[in-house]
Amino acid sequence: GKRQWRRYQPVLSAGIRRRRELQTALDTAIAADGFRVVYQPIVELTSGDVAGFEALARWPHPQWGMIPPEQFIAVAEESGHIIRLGLWVLERAAADTVRRDQRAPHQPPRYVSVNVSARQLRDPDFVPGVQRILASTGLPPDMLLLELTESVLLRPDQRIRADLAELRRMGVRLAIDDFGTGYSSLSYLRELPISMLKVDKSFVDGIAVDRRRRALVEVIVRIARTLRLTVVAEGIESEVQRDLLVSMGCQYGQ
């Protein structure tokens, strides 16, 4: 910055060096299928039945061990690797879902949800990529749920609006991830083809002891039900939290 100086220390460049190493390793890992996809179940809170799964990318590096998603996702977003990685996760999740349903034909089908970053949505080849994956894997469009962040929806341009509308026409469902943590606006709930709200874990954590957080979750659930949107609460870790969410009318949880 201006009008200041700082004596150099090796720790100052350690973070930059680490990010460069991750960027280089990302390219190799994507090409060599070095990532893994794990699945977190989404359950109906009243019955406990599994309704779907959220696909989560994991990176078990041969030298560095398991690299946390909060590290490599940010680097992939900055470097542009997120476009290739995102399509790889989407294709793997779609193929795994089809295989899972084929192995258990007598069980009700369960959808798969995949996170989509802002960088992916800005890519003009994103929607054609989704179409190709659905066609190649045979996954029915209504069995795919794409999770979007609120920052993407705050001021979506006309092309993003058109892409979201096209995805919805294809039958793909759209969700707002971590609802309430960003710049929540009721206008995009009305204007965009959203079918699900996911309540962030930070709200669920305190509902058993914090009246204000409990009231906020109740408001979100009430708004969603009024707009005929599905609600999923993230990060449920106790029966007390689950029972409170059920009493509010929340349908699903992770």
C-alpha positions as CSV (number, residue, x, y, z in Angstrom):
1,G,0.0,0.0,0.0
2,K,0.9,3.7,-0.1
3,R,3.0,5.5,2.5
4,Q,4.2,2.3,4.2
5,W,6.8,-0.3,4.1
6,R,7.4,-3.8,5.5
7,R,10.5,-5.9,5.9
8,Y,10.4,-9.0,3.8
9,Q,9.9,-12.3,5.6
10,P,9.7,-15.7,3.9
11,V,6.2,-16.3,5.3
12,L,4.9,-13.5,3.2
13,S,5.5,-15.4,0.0
14,A,4.6,-18.8,1.4
15,G,0.9,-18.3,0.6
16,I,1.5,-17.1,-2.9
17,R,3.9,-20.1,-3.6
18,R,1.3,-22.5,-2.2
19,R,-1.4,-21.1,-4.5
20,R,0.9,-21.5,-7.5
21,E,1.7,-25.0,-6.6
22,L,-2.1,-25.8,-6.3
23,Q,-2.8,-24.2,-9.7
24,T,-0.1,-26.4,-11.3
25,A,-1.3,-29.5,-9.5
26,L,-5.0,-28.8,-10.4
27,D,-4.4,-29.1,-14.1
28,T,-2.6,-32.4,-13.7
29,A,-5.3,-33.8,-11.3
30,I,-8.2,-32.9,-13.5
31,A,-6.5,-34.6,-16.5
32,A,-5.6,-37.7,-14.5
33,D,-8.9,-38.1,-12.7
34,G,-7.2,-37.2,-9.4
35,F,-10.4,-36.0,-7.8
36,R,-13.1,-38.0,-6.1
37,V,-16.8,-37.4,-5.7
38,V,-18.5,-38.2,-2.4
39,Y,-22.2,-37.9,-1.7
40,Q,-24.1,-36.5,1.3
41,P,-27.7,-37.7,1.6
42,I,-30.6,-35.3,1.6
43,V,-33.4,-36.8,3.7
44,E,-37.1,-36.2,4.3
45,L,-37.1,-35.0,7.9
46,T,-40.4,-36.6,9.0
47,S,-39.7,-40.1,7.6
48,G,-35.9,-40.2,7.3
49,D,-36.2,-41.5,3.8
50,V,-33.4,-40.5,1.4
51,A,-34.7,-38.1,-1.3
52,G,-31.4,-37.3,-3.0
53,F,-27.7,-36.8,-2.7
54,E,-25.4,-33.7,-3.0
55,A,-22.2,-34.4,-4.9
56,L,-19.1,-33.0,-3.2
57,A,-15.6,-32.9,-4.8
58,R,-12.6,-34.2,-2.8
59,W,-9.0,-34.0,-3.7
60,P,-6.7,-36.8,-2.2
61,H,-3.3,-35.6,-3.3
62,P,-0.6,-38.3,-3.4
63,Q,1.9,-36.1,-1.5
64,W,-0.1,-33.5,0.4
65,G,-2.9,-35.7,1.5
66,M,-6.6,-34.6,1.5
67,I,-6.7,-31.0,0.4
68,P,-9.6,-29.1,1.9
69,P,-12.3,-27.9,-0.6
70,E,-12.0,-24.4,0.8
71,Q,-8.5,-24.3,-0.5
72,F,-8.7,-25.8,-4.0
73,I,-12.1,-24.5,-4.9
74,A,-11.0,-20.9,-4.5
75,V,-7.8,-21.5,-6.5
76,A,-9.8,-23.3,-9.2
77,E,-12.2,-20.4,-9.4
78,E,-9.4,-17.8,-9.8
79,S,-7.5,-19.8,-12.4
80,G,-10.4,-20.9,-14.5
81,H,-9.9,-24.6,-13.7
82,I,-13.3,-24.6,-12.1
83,I,-15.0,-24.8,-15.5
84,R,-13.3,-28.2,-16.3
85,L,-13.5,-29.4,-12.8
86,G,-17.2,-28.5,-12.5
87,L,-18.1,-30.4,-15.7
88,W,-16.1,-33.4,-14.5
89,V,-18.0,-33.5,-11.2
90,L,-21.3,-33.0,-13.0
91,E,-20.6,-35.9,-15.4
92,R,-19.4,-38.2,-12.7
93,A,-22.4,-37.4,-10.5
94,A,-24.8,-38.0,-13.3
95,A,-23.2,-41.3,-14.3
96,D,-23.1,-42.5,-10.7
97,T,-26.8,-41.6,-10.2
98,V,-27.8,-43.6,-13.2
99,R,-25.8,-46.6,-12.1
100,R,-27.2,-46.4,-8.6
101,D,-30.7,-46.4,-9.9
102,Q,-30.0,-49.3,-12.2
103,R,-28.6,-51.4,-9.3
104,A,-31.8,-50.7,-7.3
105,P,-34.6,-50.6,-9.8
106,H,-37.3,-51.2,-7.1
107,Q,-36.3,-48.2,-5.0
108,P,-37.7,-44.7,-5.8
109,P,-35.3,-42.7,-7.9
110,R,-33.2,-40.2,-6.0
111,Y,-31.9,-36.9,-7.5
112,V,-28.4,-35.6,-7.4
113,S,-27.5,-32.0,-6.7
114,V,-24.3,-30.3,-8.0
115,N,-22.8,-27.0,-7.0
116,V,-22.3,-24.4,-9.9
117,S,-20.0,-21.5,-9.4
118,A,-20.3,-18.0,-10.8
119,R,-17.4,-18.7,-13.2
120,Q,-19.2,-21.7,-14.6
121,L,-22.4,-19.8,-15.2
122,R,-20.5,-17.1,-17.1
123,D,-19.1,-19.7,-19.5
124,P,-21.2,-19.7,-22.7
125,D,-20.6,-23.4,-23.1
126,F,-22.1,-24.3,-19.7
127,V,-25.6,-25.1,-20.8
128,P,-24.5,-27.1,-23.9
129,G,-22.2,-29.0,-21.6
130,V,-25.1,-29.9,-19.3
131,Q,-27.1,-31.0,-22.3
132,R,-24.2,-33.2,-23.5
133,I,-23.8,-34.8,-20.1
134,L,-27.5,-35.6,-19.7
135,A,-27.5,-37.1,-23.2
136,S,-24.4,-39.2,-22.7
137,T,-25.2,-40.5,-19.2
138,G,-29.0,-41.0,-19.7
139,L,-29.8,-39.0,-16.5
140,P,-33.4,-37.6,-16.7
141,P,-33.2,-33.8,-16.5
142,D,-35.6,-33.7,-13.5
143,M,-33.2,-35.8,-11.5
144,L,-30.5,-33.1,-11.7
145,L,-30.5,-30.1,-9.3
146,L,-28.0,-27.3,-9.8
147,E,-27.1,-25.3,-6.7
148,L,-26.4,-21.6,-7.3
149,T,-24.9,-19.1,-4.9
150,E,-26.8,-15.8,-4.1
151,S,-23.9,-13.7,-5.4
152,V,-24.6,-15.2,-8.9
153,L,-28.3,-14.2,-8.7
154,L,-27.8,-10.7,-7.2
155,R,-27.4,-9.0,-10.6
156,P,-27.7,-11.7,-13.3
157,D,-27.2,-10.4,-16.8
158,Q,-29.5,-11.2,-19.6
159,R,-27.4,-14.2,-20.9
160,I,-27.4,-15.8,-17.4
161,R,-31.1,-15.3,-17.1
162,A,-31.6,-16.9,-20.5
163,D,-29.3,-19.8,-19.5
164,L,-31.3,-20.4,-16.3
165,A,-34.5,-20.3,-18.2
166,E,-33.2,-22.8,-20.7
167,L,-32.0,-25.1,-18.0
168,R,-35.5,-25.0,-16.5
169,R,-37.1,-25.6,-19.9
170,M,-34.9,-28.7,-20.2
171,G,-36.4,-30.0,-16.9
172,V,-33.3,-29.3,-14.7
173,R,-34.1,-27.9,-11.3
174,L,-32.4,-24.9,-9.7
175,A,-31.7,-24.2,-6.0
176,I,-30.2,-21.3,-4.1
177,D,-27.4,-22.6,-1.9
178,D,-26.6,-21.1,1.6
179,F,-29.7,-18.9,1.5
180,G,-29.6,-16.0,3.9
181,T,-25.8,-15.6,4.0
182,G,-25.5,-13.3,1.0
183,Y,-27.5,-10.5,-0.4
184,S,-30.9,-12.2,-0.2
185,S,-33.5,-10.6,-2.4
186,L,-37.1,-11.6,-2.7
187,S,-37.1,-10.2,-6.3
188,Y,-35.0,-13.0,-7.7
189,L,-37.2,-15.6,-6.0
190,R,-40.0,-14.1,-8.1
191,E,-38.2,-13.5,-11.3
192,L,-35.9,-16.5,-11.7
193,P,-36.9,-20.2,-12.1
194,I,-35.8,-21.3,-8.7
195,S,-37.5,-24.4,-7.2
196,M,-35.5,-24.9,-3.9
197,L,-33.9,-22.9,-1.1
198,K,-31.1,-24.4,1.1
199,V,-30.9,-22.8,4.5
200,D,-27.3,-22.3,5.5
201,K,-25.7,-24.3,8.4
202,S,-24.9,-21.1,10.2
203,F,-28.6,-20.6,10.9
204,V,-29.3,-24.2,11.8
205,D,-26.4,-24.3,14.3
206,G,-28.1,-21.9,16.8
207,I,-31.8,-22.6,16.4
208,A,-32.0,-24.7,19.6
209,V,-30.5,-21.9,21.8
210,D,-30.9,-18.6,19.8
211,R,-34.4,-17.3,19.4
212,R,-33.4,-14.8,16.7
213,R,-31.8,-17.5,14.5
214,R,-34.9,-19.7,15.1
215,A,-37.1,-16.8,14.0
216,L,-35.0,-16.2,10.9
217,V,-35.3,-19.9,9.9
218,E,-39.0,-19.8,10.4
219,V,-39.3,-16.7,8.2
220,I,-37.3,-18.4,5.4
221,V,-39.4,-21.6,5.6
222,R,-42.6,-19.5,5.6
223,I,-41.5,-17.5,2.5
224,A,-40.5,-20.7,0.7
225,R,-43.8,-22.4,1.4
226,T,-45.7,-19.3,0.3
227,L,-43.8,-19.3,-3.0
228,R,-44.2,-23.1,-3.3
229,L,-40.5,-23.7,-3.0
230,T,-38.8,-26.8,-1.5
231,V,-36.7,-26.1,1.6
232,V,-33.6,-28.0,2.6
233,A,-31.8,-27.2,5.9
234,E,-28.1,-27.8,5.9
235,G,-25.8,-29.1,8.6
236,I,-28.4,-30.8,10.9
237,E,-26.4,-32.4,13.7
238,S,-28.9,-33.2,16.5
239,E,-32.4,-34.5,17.0
240,V,-33.4,-31.2,18.7
241,Q,-32.5,-29.3,15.5
242,R,-34.3,-31.8,13.4
243,D,-37.5,-31.7,15.5
244,L,-37.5,-27.9,15.6
245,L,-37.2,-27.8,11.8
246,V,-40.0,-30.2,11.4
247,S,-42.2,-28.1,13.6
248,M,-41.4,-25.1,11.4
249,G,-42.6,-27.0,8.3
250,C,-39.1,-27.6,6.8
251,Q,-39.4,-30.6,4.5
252,Y,-35.8,-31.8,4.0
253,G,-32.4,-31.7,5.6
254,Q,-28.7,-32.7,5.3
